[in-house]
Amino acid sequence: MYSKFIIPVFIHWSILTLNFSTGPEGIGVFNPEGILFGKIKFPLKTANLAFGGEDRRSLFITCSSYLIRLRLKTHGISPLDDRG
C-alpha cells in the first residue's frame, strides 16, 4: 500500500486526510489511498512526529538528538476533535 520511500514508523493525519509518516529518509506524506504525495527530507533519521501548538499547524519531529518544528498550512487531527 505504501511507497518504497518510507517504511511507516509513526503516522499522524492532517485535516486534509494526508498521512504523515516518519522513516529513514525523513517524512513521507501519503494520500488516503496510501500513495506517496510528497516528501520532507532530513539528513538524519526521523523517529517520531506529532502535531502541536494552539492551532495544531506545527509538526514536531524528533530527529537524532534534535526536536524540529515545522509550520504547515494544514493542521493535524486530535482524538479530542468533535466528529459529529
ABEGO torsion letter per residue (X at the ends): XBBAABBBABBBBBAAGBBBBBBAAEBBBBBAAGBBABBBBBABBBABBBBBEAAGABBBBBBEABBBBBBBABBBBBAABBAX
